[in-house]
Amino acid sequence: MEQIKKTGLKLVIIGGGSSYTPEFIEGLIKRHKELPVEELWLVDIVDGQEKLNIVGNLSQRMVKEAGVPISINITLDRQKALKDADFVATQIRVGLLQARAKDEAMPLSYEFIGQETNGAGGLLKGLRTVPVILNIANEMSELCPNAWLINFTNPTGMLTEALARYSKHRKFIGLCNVPIGMERGLADILQIDSSRIRIDFAGLNHMVYGFNMFVDGIDKTKEVIDQYIKKSDSINMKNIIAMKWDADFIKALQLIPCPYHKYYYKTKDMLNDELENYKLGKTRAEEVMETEKELFNLYKDESLKEKPKQLERRGGAYYSDAACNLISSIYNDKGDLQVVNTFNQGTLEDFSWDEIVEISCKITKDGPIPHKFIDKLPVYVSGLVKQIKQFEVLGAEAAVEGNYNKALLAMITNPLISDDNKGHKLLDEMLKVNKRFLPKFFDELGNIKK
């Protein structure tokens, strides 16, 4: 493998007009001595040009204020940006927030969970996004074959699975902010600095469990779980309602579930909360639109030269900082442990070698090496995790092939649907409203190909 060049790094952010980008810039600024990025290219699509320009201008003010020699380049020409890149980060939203609003509202109209990465919403987001992420990866194989693709576009698990199965470019890693958020949340409960705690994680994206908890390198799993039970509602995502776990359930589980597990272990409570908001005409997408409007008004202020505190209200807080940390560890061959989505590589007996898992990994210049601390998942969680894996696989295959039957299987066998008649009708409705993004699913007359 060709050694990554040690000076003048070129980093590309696809979806550069995202509201998260200032956090990315902040991460690059504070790591500049160890991660010498010289060129940063912010790329977006025509529909995102206004936001791209606003974020690009803020980024230029931030690096100038910090006094770091990073040139900020703003473009709609993705191929120009990708040429000879060293690292590429993807944070895209196909269909923008308007598509997310439909992903959340339409399942709720059938009284199913309406969430952008789980259930029906996650499937449609995946169907829209898989072809785009594969196009980006294939362009990278031609224009920057030695670059690492760091994807934190959701649904990360399905997209990374699609890259594993279909991409010509083989240097890719899926990233999520949930494990970092869980570590920080536990540190807050224990009233210690987050640098003192480490958790062994294993599972899938938005389906990951914390197994062993270390404080200052000492295994404190039992003590940490006991403390977690008392304040389990304090570890949460901005986009997920806070609900306390049943104490006896966590004692029996002897694992720390991630916030997204509430959709599977507290389905009725989560659904009822969503339905109440839905009846009031509110979904998370509408909340995000309001937050985005406020953020971009702040970003326009020429006196703003740092990441605003309000950005932490977005559900993906810490994503960008996690990405900078991962890129630095690859570049510097640190060998530290981070939680990423990568090939199983024989680590968990529950999955084949080349299936994607989310797991604690040693990060090296040659990529992630899974940290083996268990042979297989406990039987009481493995069934649910495997069910979500088949959902990811079916979704990825359906997106690539335009295969209606596989999309239907993914929809109906997802544990948040589990209804053949209503699931079938919902899929057809959701495909139709996403028609412009899913041409493979429709014939020349505009009918769904079944």
C-alpha positions in Angstrom: 0.0 0.0 0.0 1.3 3.4 -0.9 2.3 5.5 2.1 0.2 8.5 2.8 2.2 11.6 2.0 3.3 13.4 5.2 2.9 17.0 4.2 0.3 19.1 2.5 -2.7 16.9 3.0 -5.7 17.4 0.9 -9.0 16.7 2.6 -12.4 16.8 0.9 -15.8 17.2 2.6 -18.7 16.1 0.4 -21.8 17.8 1.8 -19.6 20.7 2.7 -22.6 23.0 3.1 -23.8 21.0 6.1 -24.4 22.8 9.4 -21.9 20.4 11.0 -18.9 21.6 8.9 -17.8 24.3 11.4 -17.3 21.6 14.0 -15.1 19.8 11.4 -13.1 23.0 10.9 -12.7 23.4 14.6 -11.4 19.8 14.8 -8.8 20.4 12.1 -7.6 23.7 13.7 -7.0 22.1 17.1 -5.1 19.2 15.5 -3.2 21.0 12.9 0.2 20.2 14.3 -0.4 16.5 14.1 -2.7 16.6 11.0 -1.2 19.1 8.5 -4.1 19.7 6.2 -3.1 22.2 3.6 -6.1 22.0 1.3 -9.7 21.7 2.4 -12.3 21.3 -0.3 -15.9 21.8 0.5 -18.2 20.2 -2.1 -22.0 20.3 -2.5 -24.8 20.2 -5.0 -26.6 23.1 -6.8 -29.5 22.9 -4.4 -27.0 23.4 -1.5 -25.0 26.2 -3.0 -26.3 29.0 -0.8 -25.5 27.0 2.4 -22.1 26.0 0.9 -21.1 29.6 0.4 -22.2 30.6 3.9 -20.3 27.7 5.5 -17.3 28.3 3.3 -17.1 31.9 4.3 -17.3 31.0 8.0 -14.7 28.3 7.5 -12.3 30.9 6.0 -12.9 33.2 8.9 -12.2 30.4 11.4 -8.9 29.3 9.9 -7.8 33.0 9.5 -8.7 33.8 13.1 -6.8 30.6 14.2 -3.8 31.5 12.1 -3.5 28.0 10.5 -2.3 27.7 6.9 -5.4 25.8 5.5 -6.7 26.9 2.2 -10.5 26.6 1.9 -11.8 25.8 -1.5 -15.5 25.9 -2.3 -16.9 24.0 -5.4 -19.8 22.2 -7.0 -17.3 20.2 -9.1 -16.9 16.9 -7.1 -14.4 15.3 -9.5 -12.2 18.4 -9.4 -12.2 18.3 -5.6 -11.5 14.5 -5.4 -8.4 14.6 -7.6 -5.4 13.5 -5.6 -7.2 13.8 -2.3 -5.8 12.0 0.8 -9.0 11.8 2.8 -12.7 12.2 1.8 -15.4 12.7 4.3 -19.1 12.3 3.3 -22.0 14.0 5.2 -24.7 14.1 2.5 -28.5 14.1 2.7 -30.1 13.0 -0.6 -33.4 14.9 -0.9 -32.4 17.4 1.8 -34.5 17.8 5.0 -37.8 17.8 3.0 -37.1 14.1 2.3 -36.4 13.4 5.9 -39.7 15.0 6.9 -41.5 12.5 4.7 -39.4 9.6 6.0 -40.6 10.5 9.5 -44.2 11.5 8.8 -45.3 8.8 6.4 -44.7 5.8 8.7 -46.4 7.6 11.5 -49.5 7.9 9.3 -49.6 4.1 9.5 -48.8 4.1 13.2 -45.2 2.9 12.8 -42.1 4.5 14.2 -41.1 7.5 12.1 -37.3 7.9 12.4 -34.7 8.8 9.8 -32.4 5.8 10.3 -34.6 3.1 11.8 -37.5 1.2 10.3 -39.3 2.5 7.2 -37.6 5.9 7.3 -34.1 4.3 7.5 -34.9 2.1 4.5 -36.0 4.9 2.3 -33.0 7.1 3.3 -30.8 4.1 2.5 -32.4 3.5 -0.9 -31.9 7.1 -1.9 -28.3 7.3 -0.6 -26.6 4.0 -1.5 -26.3 4.8 -5.2 -24.8 8.2 -4.5 -22.2 6.9 -2.0 -21.2 4.2 -4.4 -20.8 6.8 -7.2 -18.5 8.8 -4.9 -16.5 5.7 -4.0 -16.1 4.7 -7.6 -14.9 8.2 -8.6 -12.4 7.9 -5.8 -11.1 4.7 -7.2 -10.1 6.6 -10.3 -9.2 10.1 -9.0 -7.7 9.4 -5.5 -7.3 5.6 -5.2 -5.1 5.8 -2.1 -7.6 8.1 -0.2 -9.6 6.9 2.8 -13.4 7.5 2.6 -14.8 8.4 6.0 -18.5 8.2 5.8 -20.8 9.5 8.5 -23.9 9.8 6.3 -26.8 7.8 7.7 -27.9 5.1 7.7 -24.2 4.4 8.2 -24.5 0.6 8.6 -26.4 0.1 5.4 -24.2 2.4 3.4 -21.0 0.8 4.7 -22.5 -2.6 3.9 -23.2 -1.4 0.4 -19.6 -0.2 0.0 -18.3 -3.6 1.2 -20.5 -5.5 -1.3 -20.4 -3.2 -4.4 -17.6 -0.6 -4.3 -14.5 -0.8 -6.4 -12.8 1.5 -3.8 -11.8 -0.6 -0.8 -10.5 2.0 1.6 -13.6 3.1 3.5 -14.8 3.4 7.1 -18.2 4.1 8.5 -18.4 6.4 11.5 -21.1 7.3 14.1 -21.2 9.7 17.0 -23.3 7.4 19.3 -20.4 5.6 21.0 -18.6 8.9 21.8 -21.9 10.3 23.1 -22.3 7.2 25.3 -18.8 7.5 26.7 -19.3 11.2 27.4 -22.6 10.6 29.0 -21.3 7.9 31.3 -18.4 10.2 32.2 -20.9 12.8 33.2 -22.8 10.3 35.4 -19.5 9.3 37.1 -18.5 13.0 37.3 -15.1 12.3 35.7 -13.4 13.7 32.6 -14.4 11.7 29.4 -10.7 10.9 28.7 -10.7 8.6 31.7 -13.4 6.3 30.5 -13.3 3.7 27.7 -16.0 1.2 26.6 -15.6 -2.0 24.6 -18.4 -1.7 22.0 -19.8 -4.3 19.6 -22.9 -4.7 17.4 -24.1 -2.7 14.4 -24.7 1.0 13.7 -27.5 2.4 15.9 -27.6 -1.2 17.3 -24.3 -1.2 19.3 -23.9 -2.3 22.9 -21.4 -1.3 25.5 -19.8 -4.4 27.1 -16.8 -3.6 29.3 -16.3 -0.2 30.9 -12.8 0.9 32.0 -12.0 3.9 34.2 -8.3 4.9 34.2 -7.7 1.5 32.5 -9.3 -0.5 35.3 -12.4 -2.7 34.6 -15.2 -1.1 36.5 -18.1 -2.6 34.5 -20.3 -3.6 37.4 -19.9 -0.3 39.2 -20.5 1.7 36.0 -23.7 -0.2 35.2 -24.9 0.3 38.7 -24.4 4.1 38.4 -25.9 4.1 34.9 -29.1 2.4 36.1 -29.8 5.4 38.4 -29.5 8.0 35.6 -30.1 6.0 32.4 -32.2 8.8 30.9 -29.3 11.2 31.0 -27.5 9.4 28.1 -29.4 10.3 25.0 -29.2 11.9 21.6 -30.7 15.3 20.8 -33.0 13.6 18.3 -34.3 10.9 20.7 -36.7 11.6 23.6 -35.1 10.9 27.0 -36.7 7.9 28.7 -35.3 6.0 31.7 -34.6 2.3 31.3 -36.2 -0.3 33.5 -33.6 -1.0 36.2 -34.1 -4.8 36.4 -33.9 -5.0 32.6 -30.5 -3.3 32.6 -29.4 -5.5 35.5 -30.4 -8.6 33.5 -28.8 -7.3 30.3 -25.5 -6.4 31.9 -24.8 -4.2 28.9 -25.2 -0.5 28.1 -27.8 -0.2 25.3 -27.4 2.7 22.9 -30.1 5.4 22.7 -31.5 4.0 19.5 -32.3 0.7 21.2 -35.3 2.5 22.7 -37.0 2.0 19.4 -36.8 -1.7 19.9 -37.1 -2.2 23.6 -39.6 0.7 24.3 -41.4 0.6 20.9 -44.9 1.5 22.2 -43.7 4.4 24.4 -41.5 5.8 21.7 -44.3 5.4 19.1 -46.9 7.1 21.4 -44.6 10.0 21.9 -44.0 10.4 18.2 -47.7 10.1 17.4 -48.6 12.9 19.9 -46.1 15.2 18.2 -47.3 14.1 14.8 -50.9 15.0 15.6 -49.6 18.4 16.5 -47.9 18.6 13.1 -44.4 18.3 14.5 -41.6 15.9 13.5 -37.9 15.9 14.3 -37.3 17.1 10.8 -39.3 20.3 11.4 -37.3 20.9 14.6 -34.1 20.5 12.7 -35.2 22.9 10.0 -35.8 25.6 12.6 -32.4 24.9 14.2 -30.7 25.0 10.8 -32.4 28.3 10.0 -31.1 29.8 13.3 -27.6 28.3 12.7 -27.2 29.6 9.2 -28.4 33.1 10.3 -25.5 32.9 12.8 -23.1 31.6 10.2 -23.8 34.7 8.0 -22.6 37.1 10.7 -19.2 38.3 9.5 -18.1 38.7 13.1 -18.5 35.0 13.8 -15.2 33.3 13.7 -15.7 30.1 15.7 -18.2 27.2 16.0 -21.3 28.5 17.7 -22.5 26.7 20.8 -26.0 26.3 19.3 -24.6 23.6 16.9 -24.6 21.1 19.8 -28.4 21.1 19.6 -28.2 19.1 16.4 -28.4 15.3 16.9 -25.1 14.7 15.3 -23.0 16.7 17.7 -19.4 15.4 17.9 -19.6 13.6 14.5 -17.1 15.9 12.9 -14.7 15.9 15.8 -14.8 12.1 15.8 -14.0 12.2 12.0 -11.0 14.5 12.6 -9.8 12.2 15.4 -10.1 9.1 13.1 -8.3 10.8 10.2 -5.5 11.9 12.5 -5.1 8.3 13.9 -4.9 6.9 10.4 -2.4 9.5 9.2 -0.2 9.2 12.3 -0.6 5.4 12.6 -1.6 5.8 16.3 -2.9 2.4 17.0 -5.5 3.8 19.4 -8.9 2.3 20.0 -11.9 3.9 18.3 -15.4 2.7 17.4 -16.0 2.4 13.7 -18.0 0.4 11.1 -15.7 -2.0 9.3 -15.3 -5.6 8.1 -15.9 -8.1 10.8 -12.7 -9.9 9.9 -13.5 -13.0 11.9 -14.0 -11.1 15.1 -17.6 -12.0 15.9 -18.8 -15.5 15.1 -22.3 -14.0 14.5 -21.2 -12.5 11.1 -19.2 -13.5 8.1 -15.6 -12.2 7.6 -16.7 -9.5 5.2 -19.9 -8.3 6.8 -19.9 -4.9 8.4 -20.0 -4.5 12.1 -19.7 -1.5 14.5 -16.9 -2.4 17.0 -14.0 -1.0 18.9 -11.0 -1.1 16.6 -7.3 -0.4 16.7 -6.8 2.4 14.1 -3.7 2.1 11.9 -2.4 3.6 8.7 -3.7 0.5 7.0 -7.1 0.9 8.5 -9.1 -0.5 11.4 -8.3 -3.8 13.1 -11.2 -5.0 15.2 -10.5 -5.4 18.9 -11.5 -8.9 19.9 -12.9 -9.0 23.4 -15.8 -11.5 22.9 -16.2 -14.4 20.5 -19.9 -13.8 19.8 -22.8 -11.7 21.0 -24.9 -12.9 23.9 -27.8 -15.0 22.7 -30.4 -12.6 24.1 -29.2 -9.8 21.8 -27.8 -11.7 18.8 -31.3 -12.3 17.3 -32.2 -8.7 17.2 -28.8 -7.6 15.9 -28.9 -10.3 13.1 -32.4 -9.2 12.1 -31.1 -5.6 11.6 -28.1 -7.0 9.6 -30.5 -8.7 7.2 -32.4 -5.4 6.9 -29.1 -3.6 6.0 -28.2 -6.3 3.5 -31.6 -6.3 1.8 -31.7 -2.6 1.7 -28.3 -2.3 0.1 -29.1 -5.0 -2.5 -32.5 -3.4 -3.2 -30.9 0.0 -3.8 -28.3 -1.2 -6.1 -30.5 -3.5 -8.1 -33.7 -1.5 -8.0 -35.2 -4.7 -6.7 -38.7 -4.1 -5.3 -39.0 -7.6 -3.7 -35.9 -7.1 -1.7 -37.1 -3.6 -0.6 -40.4 -5.2 0.4 -38.7 -7.9 2.4 -36.5 -5.3 4.1 -39.6 -3.2 5.0 -41.8 -6.0 6.3 -39.2 -8.0 8.2 -37.9 -5.0 10.0 -39.0 -5.4 13.7 -40.4 -1.9 13.7 -42.9 -2.8 10.9 -43.7 -6.5 11.1 -46.9 -6.1 9.2 -47.2 -7.5 5.7 -50.3 -5.5 4.5 -49.6 -2.1 6.0 -45.9 -2.5 5.3 -46.6 -3.2 1.7 -48.8 -0.2 1.3 -46.4 2.1 3.1 -43.5 1.0 0.9 -45.4 1.8 -2.3 -46.4 5.2 -1.0 -42.9 6.0 0.1 -41.4 4.9 -3.2 -43.8 7.1 -5.1 -42.9 10.3 -3.2 -39.2 9.5 -3.7 -39.6 8.7 -7.4 -37.1 11.3 -8.6 -34.4 9.8 -6.4 -35.2 6.1 -7.2 -35.4 5.8 -11.0 -34.4 2.1 -10.9 -37.7 1.2 -9.1 -39.9 2.6 -11.9 -40.7 1.7 -15.5 -40.9 4.1 -18.5 -44.6 4.8 -17.7 -43.7 5.8 -14.1 -45.1 2.6 -12.5 -43.3 0.7 -9.7 -41.6 -2.3 -11.2 -42.8 -5.3 -9.3 
